[in-house]
């Protein structure tokens, strides 16, 4: 992390200062900017956090240091375009990750950023940055949260955590079920958790207990709860009672009894029930029929529902699910706006689902079409003048599927602003439909789709578009081009004409030499306002990148560009590659595969 020559006097002084920050912290503002910059990578996270304000007053951004800590924490992580986070997000990501590592006893002590910090100190500092809490297989460590020593940590989690991930519930309940339920109850019913991710659910009783949070707060909380002590844990007796009696009896939960808890408490003394607004649920086989479909019609506070299955959801299950959704949407109190389902056996229920959910705003489907075309059911039709509220549609197909079955949906969704299709065969009518029926479309993502025969339709669509983001990933754009410029030049001009366009992603299109033409986006009297350009996986060679960089240096884009060059064979000529990157760095934040290039980028940021 930016270690200087170990024998230098300056380095020795910086390390000494970092080790004695408890004495020198108040004098940090008096340090020269250059020395303060050199000091930051050697501080532990406690002092790095504390002197951020002083550093900011001197124009020093600590995001590079937090990003370096993140790379050390997660060495399998790859820098992607979406990973170019705002400054505060790097810190948030680091501290939230560190909390989990310490809680599950998985932290490595190699870096200076953890020096002179105990586990309890790290937990106390990082807990206020935890927004998403992930609980998985380490039951023993999770149960520590119910202990007397960590009660302040659990209280902080109740205040700050909004999303709870239960990644292996089956393993969580093998040991210490009582304490796990207590922790979940505190987070869900006394805390701020409104979003739950559920994987490998062990039994229907826990699912029923969890989904009782569809009703919302109904009871009040008494001000002075009693406590009971067991195995070094301190459980609120009222909370224990709620888990055991009558709730446990009602839901057949197998929780150990607590002799100090009375089951005759009045409703005024009982705990409230929280609300789950978002559920991301991995359903087991037939669980849609046995559980979800029965509960869904009364889940009025649910806003987001993602159902995932390793099994192919059958036609029968889809019919039952659609009927449950229909009943839910008949209630004026229905809040559901975002629905995601995978994997669905065919597209026949798409329109039925949208007819049942007329106020749905976002729909995501992963479809596995039946191999036998004869088994495909006919698609129902919309009634005349039936207008949908749909704003976002995502469809991914794992097998052959044409766009024809989705054109009626597009025609009936004038408010659509985001569309993502993967693996769907498009007709020429597709782009005409977008132009005529979806004038508000701002995001268009097409992936694993052959667009080589749709050039004219693409250009005509772009001429009348208000897109902010366009992604053609693995779309064989130039597959049929004898002269690639014949399409690329008008394509670039059409893109320049979209004043709202900010993101262009052309990954995996074998652009190669043609990538040079993309620099023309920033030429002329009306240059593009694009700020993110993805040219990854396009067989771009160092010499071609250098030519691209020379043009960019000439055109000087007004806005700084996020440029993704990953998975291109740039290492074939490291010297030319280095020349190209040095020309690009003044105008671009560059994402590449190797650390040397990222170090060049970090050095540039640190002197800005």
N, C-alpha and C positions, 0 to 999 in steps of 0.2 A: 504493500500500500504506500507507494511513493517513498520507499526507504532510500536515504542518501548514503554516500560513502561512509561505511561504518567507522572509519578511522578519522573522519573530519571533526574538527573542534565544534563546528556549527551543529553538526548532527548530535554530538554528545550533549551540547547545551539544550537543544530542542527536546531531546529525550528526558533530560533532567527537569526541564520546565513542565513537561507533560506529566511527570511523576509527582510533581509537587504543586499541582493546580489548586489544591485546597488552600494553599498559602497565597498563590499568585493570581487567583481568579479575578479579584477586584482590580488588578493592574493590567489586565489583558487589553483594555481599551487604549493603553499607552504604548502598546507595541507597534512597530512599523508594519505596514500592510504586508510587505514581503515576508517578514518573519512570522506573522500570524498565519499566512497561507501555508508556510512550511510546517507550522505547529499542528494544524488541524488534523492531518492524517495520523498523528501519534496520540491523540487524546482518546480516552475511553468514552463510551456513549454518554455517560453521565455528564461529563464536562463539555463534550461536543454539543450536547443539548443546551447546556447552561450559557455557553458563550456565543450562541448563534445570533442573538440580538446585537451584541457588541460587534460581531463580524459583519452583520448586515449594515450597520452604521458606517462601516468602512468600505462598503461596496463589495464585500466578499460573500459569495454564494457557497453554501456547504453541500449542495446537492451532489457534487462530484465525489465528495468523501462518503456520503451515505450510499451512493451508487457503488462505490468500491467495496464498502462493507457488505452490501447485498451480494455482489459477485463472490465474495469470500464465503458467505453463508450458504449460498446455493450454487455450487460449482457445476451443476448440470444445466444451469439456466443459459439460454441463448438469447442474445439481444435481438429482439424483433422490433419492428416499427412501432407497434402498439406499446412497447416497453419504454418508449421515450416519455418518461413521466414528468409532470410538474415537480418542482423542487420539493415541496412538502410531501408528495406521495412517495418519494424514495425513502424518506425518514419513516413515514407511516408503515411502509412495507417491511423495512428492516426491523423496527421495534415490535411489530405484531408477530413477525416470524420468530424473533428472539424469545418472546414470551412463550410460544408453543415449544420451542426447543428446550427451554429451561424447565417448563412444566413437565415435559415428558423425558427429562434427563438425557437429552440428545445433543446438548451444546458442546462445541469444541472450544478449547481455551487458547487457541494458538495466536489469535490476533490481539494487538494492543488495545483494540476497542472494547475488550472485556477485562482488561487488566485491573487488578485491585477492586473487583466488584464481586460480591457474594451472590449466590443464587437468589436470596431473598431481596437483595437490593435491585437486581435485574428485574425480578417480577414486579416489585413495587413501582419501578420506573416505567416499565413497558406496558403495564396493564391498562393505563389510561389511553393507550393508542390502539387497543384491540377493539375492532369493530366486527370482525368475523371470527368466531371461536370454533375451532375444529376439534372434535372429540372422536378418537378412533380406538385403537385396540389396547392402549395402556391403561387398564382399569385402575390399577393401584395408584398411579400418579393422578388420575382424574379424581379419585376419591379424596386426595389430599385437599381439594378445594372445599370439602365439607368439614375439614378439621378446624379446631380452634385457632391454630396458628395462621391459617390462610383465610379466615373469615373476612378480613379487610379486603383481600384480593377478590373474593367472590362478590363482596358488596360493590366493588369498583366495576366488576364485569356486569353486574346487574344494571348499572347506570349506563355503561358505554356500548355493550354488545348489542347489535341490531340483527345480526345474522348468525344462526347456529347450524353447524354442519355435523351431523351424526353419520360418520362415514362407514362405520361397521357396528351397528347397534347389536347385532348378534353376539359379537365378542365383548362389547361393553357390559352386557348383562350376565356374563359368565360368573363374575365375582363382584360382590359389592353392589348388587342391584339396588338396595335400599338407598345407598349414598348417591348413586348415579341419578336415580329418580328425584332425590332431594335437590340435587344441583340443577337438573332440568326444570324442576318446578320453580325454583328461585329465579332462574333466568327467564322462563316463559311467563310466569304469573306475577312475579314481583319486579321483573326487569323490563328491558326495552326491546327484547327479541320479538320481531314480527315476521322474520323470514327463516324458514327451516328447510334444510337439505337433508334428506333421509335416504340412507343406503343400507341394504341388507337388514331389513326389519325382521326381528325374531318371531313375533307373534301378533295375532290380531288384537289382543288385550292392550298392548302398548300403543298400537295404532289408534285404538278407540280412545285411550287416555289422551294421546296427543291431539287427536282431532276434536276432542271436546272443546278445544280452544277456538272452535268456530263460532261459539256463542258470545264470547266477549265477557268483560267484567260484569258480574252480577252481585257480588258480595262485597262487604266492606272489611277493612282490616283493623283489628284491635291494636291499640297503641303499645301494650306492654306484654308481648308474648313470653310464655315460660320457655325454658330450655331443658333438654335432656342430654346426658353425656353417655357416650358409648364408644369404646375403642379409640379414645383420643379425639372423638368428633363431638361437635356441639350442634345439635339439630334443633331448630325451632320446633317446639312441641306442636304448635298449631299446624305448621307445615307437615310434620310427621303424621299428624292425624288426618290431614287431607289426603295423604298418600295411602293411608291404611284403612281408615274408617270414616265415612261410609264409602269414599271414592274407590278404594281398593276392592271392597266387597262388591260394589256395583260393577266394576270392570274386571273382576277376577284377577287382579294383579297379585302376584306371589311376592309380597313384601314381608319381611320379618316384623313381628309385632313389637310394639313399644309399651311396656307395662305402665309407664308414667303418663301416658296420653289417654285422656278421656274421650270417648266416642260420642258423648252427649252434648258437645258444644253447640251453642246456638248459631244460627246463620250469621249473626253479627260478629261472632268471634272467628269465623272461618275465613280462609284465604280467598282472594279474588281469582278468577280465571282470566288469563290473558287472551289476546287475539292473535291468530296466525293469519297474516295477510298474504303471505307468499309461501307456497309449498313446492319444493323440487323433490319428487318422490320416485324412487326406483321400485316399481311394482313387480311383485312376483307373479307367477302364473295364476290366472283366475282371480287375482286380488281386486281387479276392477269390478268383477261381478260380486265378490263377497264383501267388499268394504267400501271402496271409493264411490260406487254408484248409489249406495244407500245414504251416504253422508253428504254428498255434493249438493243435493237440492236445497239444503238448509244452511249451507255455508255462505251466508250473505256477506261476511266481511272479507272473503277471499278475493284478492285482486289479481294474483298471478298463480297459475297452476302449470307445472311442468311434470309430465308423466313419462318415465323412461322404462323400457322393458327389454331384457335380454331375449325375451320370447317375442315372437310375432303376435301382435294383438289381433285376435281373430275378428271375423265379421260380426259374430254374435256379441263379443265384448264391445265392439265399436257401436253397435246398435243400442246396447244398454247405456253406454256412456253418452251417446248423443241424446237419448231420452232424458237422462239425468240432467244434462246441461240445459235441455229445453225447459225442464221444470224449474231449474234455478233462475233462468233468464225471464221466466214469467213473473217472478217476484220483483216488484218495483225496487226493493232494497238490494238487488244483486249488484255486486261491486266488481265482478270478474271482467277484466279487460285484456289480459295476456294469457294465452293458452299455447302450450307446446306438447306434442305427443310424438313418441317414437317407440317402436317401429310399427307402422300401420300396413296392413296387407292390402295394398291397392288404394286407389284414389276415390272409390265410389262414395265414400261418406263425406267428402270435402264440402260439397254444396249442402248436404243435409245438415252438417255441423254448423255452417254459416247461417243457414236459415233458422236453426235452433238458437243461435247466439247473435242476434242482429246488432247488438251494441258492442260486440267484441272489437277491440282495436288492433290486437296483434295476434297472429296465428303462425305457428311454426310446426311443420310436419316433416317427419322423416318416413319415407314410403319405400316399401319393398314390394314392387309389383309382382303378381303371380307369374310364374314362368309360362303357364298355360293360358294363352289369350282367351280361350273359351270359358274360363272360370271368372272372367272379369264381369262385374255387374254393370248394368247401364247407369249412367250418371243422371240424377234428377236435375230438373231445370229450375232456375229462379222464376218466381212469378213476375209478371210485368211490373215495371217501374219499382222493383224492389231494390232499394239503395242500401248498401252496407256502410257501417261506420269504420270499416277496416282501414288502418293506417300503415300497418306493416305486415308483409306476407313473406314467409321463408319456407321454401319447399326443397327438400333434398331427396333425390331418388337414387336407389342403389341398383336399379335396373332400367331397361328401356321404357321410356314414357314420353309422350308427346305433350306439347303445350296446349293442345286443343281443349283439354278438359278444364284448363284454368282460364281460358279467355273469357268465359262468362263471368268469372269472379272478378277479373280485372275490369271488365265493362261495367260491373255493378259497384265498383269501389272508387268513386271520384275523389275521395279524401286520401287515397293511398299515397304515402310519401317515401316508403322504403320497400324495395322488392329484391329478394335474393333467391335465385334459382340455381340448383346444382344438379347436373346430370340429366337435364331435360332437353329433348330435341325440340328446337324452336322452328316455327314456320315464319315466312316473311310477314305474315299477318301480325305477328307478335309486336314488332316495333310500331306498326301502324296503330294497333290497339292502345299502346302506351301513349302515343301522341294524341289520340282522339279522346281517350277516356280517363287518363291519369295525369292531368296538367300540373299537379302539385308534387310530382315525383322528384325527390331530392337525392335519394340513394338508390343506385342500381348496381347489383352485384350478380354477375353471371360466372359460373365456375364449371369446368369440365363440360363445356358446351362448344360444339363446332360452329363458329361464326364466319367461317371462310366464305360462305355463300350469301352473306347478309350485308355486304359492304354498303350498298346504296341505301338500304333501309336504315343502317346505323347512322350514316351521314345525315339523312333526312330527319331522323329522330333528334340528333344532337342540335340541329339548326333551330329547333323549337323547344329546347329543353331548358329547365332551370335547375339542373343537377348541381349538388354540392359534392357528391362522391360518386365516382365511377370505377368499377372493378371488372376487368375482363381477365380472369385467371384461368390459364390453360384452355384458351378458347381458339387456338390455331388461327389467329387473326390473319397471318400471312401465308397460310398453307397453300392457297391456290394462286398466289400472286407471281406472275412471271417477272414483273418489275415492281418491287415492293414499294417504291416511292409513289407509284400510281394510287395506292390507297393511303399510305402514311401521310403524305403532304396534305391532302384534303382533310384527313382525320385530325391532324394537328391544328389546322386552321379552324375546323369546326369546334374543337376543344377550346381554342383561344376565344371563340365567340361566346362562350358560356361564362359570363362574368362572375357567376356564383360558385363555379367549380373550385374546390380547394384540395381534393384528394383524387389522385389517379393511380390505379394499381393495375399493372400489366404483367404480373409475374407469370413465368412458364409459358411464354409465347414464342420462344426461339427468335427473338428480335436480332440477336447477334450484332452485325454491323449496322443494322437499321436503328439500333438504339441511339445512334448519333443524331438521327432526325428529331428525337424527342427534345433536344436542346432548343429547337426552333420554337418550342412553346413560349420561350421567354424573349423572343426577338420582336422587332418592329415597334410600331407606335401604340399597339394595344396588346402588350404581353399578357400571358396567362397569370392569374393570381393564385395558381396552385402552390400549396405549401407542403404537400406530401406526395412524393413520386416513388412508386415501387417498381424497380426494374430487376428484381431478384430472379434468379434461375432463368436467365435469358442467353447464356453462352456468350456473354460480353467479355472480350479479351482486353488485356491492358492497353494495347495500342488504340482500340476503339474507345475505351474509357478516356484516354488522354485526349483524343479528338473531341469527345463530348465535353470534357472539362475546359478545353481551349475555347470552345464556342460559348460555354456558360460564363467563362471569364470575360469574354467580349460583351455578352449581353447583360451581365450583372443583374440578376433577378432582384426585384425590389424587396420581396419578402424572403426571409431566410427559408431554405428548402430542407425538408427532411427527406433524404435520399437513401433508399434501400438497395444495396448492391450485393446482398448476400447470395451465396451459392452460384456465383459466377467464377470462371477459371482465371481469376486475377493474379494468382501466384505463379503463372507461367513466365512472367517477366517482372520480378519484384521491383526492379529499378524504374521501369516505366510506370508500373502501378503507383509507386511512391510519388513520382512526378505528377501523375493525375490527381492523386489525393491531395497533394499540397496545393494544387490549383483550385480544387473544389472546396476545401475547408473554409475559406473566407465567406463562402456563400451557402454552405450546406452543413447540416448535421448528418454524418454519414454512418450507415449501418453496414458493417462488413463482417466477415467470418473470423478475423484474426485480431488478437489483442493489440498488436503493434498499431494498427490503424485506429483502434479505439483510444489508445494512449495519445496518438497525435491529436485526436479530437478533444480528449480531456485536457491536454496542454493548451489547446486553442481556447477552450472555454475558460480555463483558469486565468488567462491573461486578458479576457474580454472586459 
